Amino acid sequence: MHGGCSGSFSDGLDVLNKVRAMGFSAAMLPIAVEISCQNCGREMTMETCEAACGECGAIHAVTPCHAGDPSAIVCAGVGV
């Protein structure tokens, strides 16, 4: 069982690891979000809790608890 929505993360990789550990990588967001890649700046559509930038491959993640808040989306890096 996970610790609910009170988890504290130090960086994007922590968020990504949590999403993957909980099995929510492919979980759909409540609504697709248009964001700028936090690595290269290209516009991308994020539909699931884990998504890769089509330009640079940077992985972005958000926990299901914060899926309704686009400001909670973080970049975990490239090749992770």
C-alpha positions as CSV (number, residue, x, y, z in Angstrom):
1,M,0.0,0.0,0.0
2,H,1.2,3.5,-0.7
3,G,1.4,6.4,1.8
4,G,-1.6,8.3,0.3
5,C,-1.2,11.8,-1.1
6,S,1.2,13.0,1.6
7,G,4.4,11.8,0.0
8,S,7.3,14.1,-0.2
9,F,9.6,14.0,-3.3
10,S,13.0,15.6,-3.7
11,D,13.0,15.5,-7.5
12,G,11.3,14.3,-10.7
13,L,13.0,10.9,-10.6
14,D,11.4,10.3,-7.1
15,V,8.0,11.1,-8.6
16,L,8.6,8.8,-11.6
17,N,9.8,6.0,-9.4
18,K,6.7,6.3,-7.1
19,V,4.3,6.3,-10.1
20,R,6.0,3.2,-11.5
21,A,6.1,1.4,-8.2
22,M,2.4,2.0,-7.7
23,G,1.7,0.7,-11.3
24,F,0.2,4.0,-12.5
25,S,2.5,4.8,-15.4
26,A,-0.3,4.3,-17.9
27,A,-3.1,5.7,-15.7
28,M,-5.1,8.3,-17.6
29,L,-5.1,11.9,-16.3
30,P,-8.5,13.4,-15.6
31,I,-8.0,15.6,-18.7
32,A,-5.1,15.7,-21.2
33,V,-2.7,18.5,-20.4
34,E,-0.6,20.6,-22.8
35,I,2.8,21.3,-21.3
36,S,6.2,22.5,-22.4
37,C,8.8,19.9,-21.9
38,Q,10.9,20.8,-18.9
39,N,14.0,19.6,-20.7
40,C,13.8,21.1,-24.2
41,G,10.8,23.3,-24.2
42,R,8.8,21.6,-26.9
43,E,5.0,21.5,-26.5
44,M,3.7,18.1,-25.6
45,T,0.4,16.6,-24.6
46,M,0.4,14.5,-21.4
47,E,-2.5,12.0,-21.2
48,T,-1.1,9.6,-18.6
49,C,0.8,9.8,-15.3
50,E,4.1,9.1,-17.2
51,A,4.8,10.6,-20.6
52,A,7.9,11.1,-22.8
53,C,8.6,14.2,-24.9
54,G,8.5,13.4,-28.6
55,E,11.5,15.7,-29.3
56,C,14.1,14.9,-26.6
57,G,12.6,11.8,-24.9
58,A,12.6,13.4,-21.4
59,I,10.1,11.5,-19.1
60,H,7.6,13.6,-17.3
61,A,5.5,12.3,-14.4
62,V,2.8,13.2,-12.0
63,T,1.3,11.1,-9.1
64,P,-2.4,10.2,-9.4
65,C,-3.1,12.2,-6.3
66,H,-1.9,15.4,-8.1
67,A,-3.1,14.5,-11.6
68,G,-5.5,17.4,-11.7
69,D,-2.8,19.9,-11.0
70,P,-0.6,20.6,-14.1
71,S,1.9,22.5,-11.9
72,A,2.7,19.1,-10.2
73,I,4.0,17.6,-13.4
74,V,7.8,17.2,-13.2
75,C,10.6,16.0,-15.5
76,A,12.5,13.0,-14.4
77,G,15.1,13.2,-17.1
78,V,16.1,11.5,-20.3
79,G,16.7,7.8,-20.5
80,V,15.2,6.9,-17.2
